Structure formats: structure tokens, C-alpha cells
Amino acid sequence: MNVTSALSTGVLGINRGLDGVQKAASDIAGSGKTNTPEEATGRDMNESIAELAVEKNAVAASTKVVQSVDGNLGTLIDVRA
């Protein structure tokens, strides 16, 4: 098992998920403001809320990957020590 690769994948997933959460939250905040084109997102609020839930689950899954790598790395260090 390549610990570095798994850790990088987990952290990358967390970062992407957090970016998605930020975008979904921004879409939710701007969904009712149609007075100015800059504030309107053009997305339905329900769609943005569903996207927020998906991104939350993606971050949770990536966090589990990082936790698993942390546990495996701790075991490897204990075995080598």
C-alpha cells in the first residue's frame, strides 16, 4: 500500500469537497436574489441543497480515507520500531 498516494488522494478529496460545499452555499445564498445578474445564480435552491448534501458526504468519505491512512501509518511505525 502506498501510504503517500492514499493520503494525497484523501486530502485532495477533502479539498474538492470543501470547494463544492462553498459553491453550493454560495448558490443557496444567491438563489433568491434576481434583482442584479451578479447575485443571481440561475440554479434552483433545491438543486443547490442536494449538491450541498453530496459534497458533505464526499468530504466525510475522504476524511475516512485519511483516518484509515493515519491508522495504517501508525501500525507501520509500531511494527518498524
Helices and strands as residue ranges (DSSP letters): H 3-30, H 45-80
